[in-house]
Amino acid sequence: MSDKHQNYFAKRQLKRGSAGWILLAGLGVSYVISGDFAGWNFGIAQAGWAGFLIAALAMALMYFTLVLSLAEMSAAIPTAGGGYSFARQAMGPLGGYITGLSVLIEYTLAPAAIVIFIGSAMNELIGIDGPIVYACFYFVFIAIHLSGIGQALKVMMIISALAVIAIIMTAVALIGKFDVNNLFDLPPVTYEANEILPMGWYGVWAALPFAMWLYLAVEGVPLAAEEAKNPAKDVPKGIIGAMVFLLFTAALVVFLLAGAVGAKVIGESSVPLVDALNISGYASTATMVNILGLAGLIASFFSIMYGYSRLVFALSRAGYLPKNLSLTNQHKVPTQALVLPGVLGLVVSLSGEGDFILAMAVVGATISYALMSLSHILLRIKMPDLVRPYKTPGGLFTPTLSFILSLVAMTGVYAFSPTAFYMTMVLYILGVTYYFVYSRHNLVASSAQEEFEMLALAEQELETEFSS
């Protein structure tokens, strides 16, 4: 490899061996845990409790099949680009870019929605909300990330543990208040509906984006592949472990909150755990859960920052985005890849429209899921001899199922808000235009395989220089 390329990759190295599978599972949980505290419950207002349960089960199946597919690909192709890298290997430069763009839309907009929910929680606690809260959280947590991956993941684990404690405290307090009749207290809104599905099947369709909030972003675990101790083993164990745990926490909040105080109350609440506890007579527990629930929102906010920085790093290193975005600091952290999307997210958060931003993030997410599932299918067909330390159970049926469900989930955003759907399509038009004007003329390597080989060779040469 030329000195030019060696020098290029030498300035774009992440810190190897920083995370075992437990930390990666913790990363997966922290990506998602805020979804248990706010956002998902608006789906009950769209579909009623039973309708939302149907949507949540469908999305659980989508995510579980997707996770199993990603486990195979991340073990076989362990790079920081995650889904982008898999798609580029399977579908070439344009397919890889559109997949990366989809994840970037999701990972830039999701923190903007979460920080709005953080503002609501802060308002409940100390009466302060709005831009000053959003700016402070972006600034503080970007600063923590810049200190290095090891420290960041440890902070994330502690914050996530506090959030899990809040969910368990809520479940213990409310389980004695559970009444199945509370689940069906929303009246039918059309002559075709009933108490079980008060908004009919259209409501189930519109609830899909909110059901995704219970699992959204768990697919980001492979973005840590280059910093894992043993990517082939740690990433599959981490992402599958995270998904199993998230199914458990989702079941707790979906059943116990509405069962304790009614579907109508939960479907309209901006802080559902806190409201359920207050109405049930557990004011002191509600205050504690509000404090710990803030930790859950922070955990997802914090970890998705990590995810977008590694994605921008990988896209920049490959030449899709300006190459200076992949430069790393003395702690092997991509500084500009952390800061720039954070600034964009902060600007978006100033709208204060958390549910609308969430819907746009879901469009990006579902398109990326469909493309990642398709990548798995294509890699199985085109590269049958690729070394796969972990193989997805179910063969091609598993990614095919996640592919179909991803497309169905994407249309659910249109059912909820056509405006959010069309605005996200505008982002795609701008992104694809950028690719044809800039990206395709500035790629570092002509294929994913060539990029991987150049990166591996650069790492070997750097290790040799260091050891000598």
N, C-alpha and C positions, 0 to 999 in steps of 0.2 A: 504494500500500500504506500502511496506517496506521502512525503512529509507533510504536504498540505492537508491531506485528509486526516493524518494522524493528529496534527495540531488542532484540526477542526473538532474531532471527537474528544480530544483531551480536555477541551474547555467545556464539554457537554457531558460530564459524567455524574451519575447519581451515586449515593453511598450504598455500597453493596452490603448484604448480610445484616441489615438493620432490623428485620422483622421475621419472626417465626410464624407458624400458622395461627397461634393463639392471638397474637397482635393483629394478624390479618383478619381473623374472624371478628375481633373487636372493631377493626376499621369498618368492616361490612355492617355491623350492628350500628355503629355510630353514624354511618352515612344515612341510615333510615330512621333511627329511633325517634326523631322529632315528629315523624308522621303519626306516631301513636298519641301525641299530645295535641295536635291541631291539624286541621285540613281534611282528614279522611271523613270526619263526621258530617261535613256538608253534603256528602253523598246520600246520607239518610234523608235530608231535605229534598233530594232529587227523586228518590226511589222508595222511601219508606224503609223500615228496618229490614224486612225480609228481602226486598229488592236489592238493598245494599249488600246483604249477605251473599246473595247470588253473584253480584258483581265482584265482591271480595274473594269468593272462592274461585271464580274464573281467573282473576288476576293472580291469585296465589299459584294456580296451575301454570299460568304463563311464566311467572318468575321462576318457579321451581324447574321447569323444563329448560328455561334460558340459562339458569345457573349451572345445570348439569352440562349443557353444551359449552358454556364458557370454561368450565373446569377442564374439559378436554383440551380446548384450544389454548388456554393459558399455560397448561403444562407442556404442550408441544411447542408453543411460540411465546416464551416468557420475556416480553418487552414492555416498556413503560407505556406504550400506546394502547394497550388493551384491545378493545373492539376495533379501533382503527387499524391496528397492525394485522389482526386476523382478516379484516375485510380487504386490506390491500394485498395480502398474500393470495386471497381467493379471487378477487375481482379487479385487481389492477389499481393504478393510481387514482382514477376518478372514483371508483367504488370505495376505496379507502378514505378518500377525502370527504365524500358525502357522509360516510359513517362517522368520521371524526367530527365533522361539522354538526351532525345531529347530537352527538354526546356533548359537544361544546355548548350548543344552545341549551340543552338540559342543565348542564353543570354551571353555566353562568346565570341562568334565570332561577334555578332552584334556591341558591343562597339568598337571592333578592326576595323571594317569597318568604323564606324562613326568617330573615331578619325583620320582616314586617310582623310575623307572629311573635318574635322576640320582643318587639316593641309593645305589642298588646300585653304580654306577660309582665314586662317592666311597668307598664301603666297600672296593672293590677297591684303590683307590689309597692311602687314608690310614686306613682302618678306622673311618670315621665315617659313620653313616647315621641315618635317622629324622627326627622332627619338627624338630630344630634345623637340619638341612640343608635341609628343605623351606622353612622360614620364611626362612632366609637368602637362598635363591635368589629367592623371591617378592619380598622386600624390595628386594634390590639391583637387580633388573631392572625392577621398577616405577619405581624412582628414576631409572634411565637413561632410560626412556621419557618421564618427566615433563620431561626436559631439552629435548625437541623431536624432531620426526619426522626431520629431516635427520641429526642425530647418531645417532639410534637405528638408522636404516637402514644407515648406514655401519658401525656396530659389528656389526650383523647380518651384513653382507656378509663382514667379516673372519672372524667366527666360522664362517660357513657354508663359507668357503674352506678353513679348517682341517679341517672335517669331511670335505670332499670329498678332501682330501689323505690322510686316514686310510683312506678306502675304496680309493683307488688304491694306497696302500702295501700294504694287505691283499691286493688282487687280484694285485699283482706278486709278492708272497711266496708265495701259494698256488697260482698257476696251474700250477707245476711239480708240485704234489702231487695234481692232479686225477685221480681214478679214477672212471669212470662207475659201477662196482660199489658205491661208497660211497653213491650216491644211493638205493639200494634195499636198505638193511640193516635195515629194519623188518619184522618178521614179520607175516603176516596175522593179524588178530584175530577174524575170523569165517569160517565155512565158505564164505561167498559171496565173500570177498575174495581177493586174490592179492598177489604181491610188488610189483606196479606200484601197485595201490590197496589197501594193507594194511587200511584202514578202510572200504573200499567207497566208494560214491558219497555215502553219508551224511557221511563224513569230508570230502569235497570241499565239501559244503554248510556244514558246521561251520567249515571253514577260511576261508570268505569274509571274515568280519570281520578276520581277521589279515592276509589278503592286501591288504585296504584300507589297512593301516597303512603300506604302501609308497608310498602316494599321498595319504593322508588330509590334508585341509586345503589342498591346492593351490587349491581353489575360492575361497580367501580373498583372492586377488589383487585382484578388483574392489572389495574394501573400501577400497582405497587410491585409488580413482578420483578423489576430490575433491582429492587431494594430488599427482596426476600432472601432468607438464608438458603433455602432450597426450593426454588420456584416450582420445580416439577411436582413436588409433594405438598409444599406449604400452601400454594395458591388454591388448588382444588379443595383441600381440607378446610381452608379458611373460608372460602366463599360458600361451600355447602353447609358448614357449621353455622355461619351467620344466618343463612336462610332458614334453617330449622328453628333457630332461636327466635327469629322474627315472626314466624308462624305462631309461636306460642304467645308472644306479647300481643300480636294482633287479635288473637282469639279472646284474650282477657279484656281488652278495651271494647271490642265490638259487642260482646255479650253483656258484660257487667254494667257498663255505663247506662245504656238505654234500658236495660232490665231493672235498674235501680230507680231512675227518675223519669223514664219515658223517652221514646224516640223523638218526639217533637222538640223537647228541650235540648237534647243532644244535637239534633240536626241544625239548630240555630246558634249554638254556642261557639264563641271564639276561644274559650278555654274549657273544653268539655270535662276533663278530669276534675278541675277545680269546682266547676258549677255542680257537677254530680255530687261531690263531697259536701259542699255547702248546703245544697237542698236536702241532702240526707241527714244533716245535723252534725257533720264532722268538720266544724269550722277550723279547729286547730290543725287537723290533718290536712285540710284544704290549703292552709297557708304553707305548711311544710311541703306539700306536693307542688304548689305553685313555684316555690323556690327551686326544688329539685327538678321540676318540669322545665324550668328555664335552662337547667343543665342539659336536658334532652335536646332542646332546640339548639343550644350552643354546640352540642356534640355533632349534630348533623351539619350545621353551618361550618364548623371547624374542619370536619373531615371532607366535605365536598370541595372546600377550598384546596385541600391537598389533591383531590381528584382532578380539578380543572387545571391546576398547575402542572401536573404530570402529563395531562393530555396536550396542553399547549406546548410543553417542553418537547414531546414526541413529534407533534406536527411541525414545530419550528425546526427541530433537528433534521427532519426529513426534507425541509425546504418548502413545505406547504404554506407556512406562515413566515414572516420575517425572521431571519436566522438569529438575530440578537436576542430573541425571546427565549432561546434555549441555553443561553450562557448561564453557568452556575457559579455561586459564590464560594467562599472558603469552606462552607459547611456542606458543599455539594447540593445546594438548593437552587432551583431556577428562579432567581429574584423577579425578573420582569414578567415571567409566566404567572407568578403569584399576584403581582401588583395590578397589571393591566386589566385582567378580567374582574378583579375586585373593584376597580374604579367603575367599570361598565355596570357591574351588578349594583353598586351603590346608586348610580344614576337611575337605574330602572326601579329600584326600591322606593324612590321618592314619590312614585305614583301612589303608593299606599294600597294598591289593588292586589293583595296577596293571592286571592283565589283565581284572578285573571292571569297573573304571572305564572301561577302553578299550572294552569291549563296549557299555557304556551310551552312550559318546560316539558309537559307530558307529550306534546306533539313530537318534540325532538327526541324524547326518550323512546317512544314507540317506534318511530322510524328507525332509530339505531338498533332496537331489539330485532326488528324484522330483518335488517341487513346483517346483523351478527348471526342470527339463526340461519339465514341464507348462506353466509360464509362457512358455517359449520357443514352444511349440506355439500357445498361445492368442494371444500377441502377433503371431505370423505371420498368424493367422486374423483377429483383431479389428482389428489396426492394420497393414494391408499397406503403408500409405503412410509409416510411421515411417521417418525417415532412419536408414539402417544403414550407417555407414562401413565396417564389416566384415560379410560375410555368411557364415554357417556353410555349409560344403560339405555336400552331401547333402540339403539342404532339411529337410523335416519328418521324414525317416527318421532323421536323426542324433539329435535330442532324443527321439524315440520309443524308440530303442534304449537310450539312457541311462536313460529313465524305467523301462523294463521291468527292466533290470539292477539299478537301484536298489532296486526292490521285492524282487527275488530276494535281493539282498545283505542287506536288512533282515531277511528271514526266517532268514538264516544266523546271526544273533545268537541267535534262539530255539533253533536247533539246538545252538549252543554252550552257552548258559546261559539257560533260560527265566526264571530269577530276574532277571537283568540286563535282559531284555526287559520284564518286568512292572514293574520298578522305574522304568524310563524312562517307561513309560506313566503311572505315577503322577505323574511330573513334568509330563507333558502335561495331565493332568486338572487339576492345580493351576494350570498356566499358562493354560489356556483359561478356567477359572473366574475368574482374575484379569482376563482380557480383558473378560468380560461384566460383572464387578462394577466395574472401574475404567477400563480402557483406552478402551473404545468411547465413554465419556462425556467423554474428555479429549483427543481428537485435535485437533491444531492445524489440520489441513486436512481437508476431507471426502473428498478423493481424492489419489492420488499425484501426478497432473498438477498439481493446485492447489498442493500442497506444493512441487513442483519450480519452479513459476512464482514462488511467493512467495520461495523461496530465491534464485533467479536475480535477481529484482528487488532484493532486499536487498543482494546482492553488488554490483550495479551502483551502487546508491545509496551504499554504503560506499566504493567506488572513486572515485566522483565527489567525495565529501566529502574523501577523502584527497588527491586530486590538486589540489583547490582550496585 
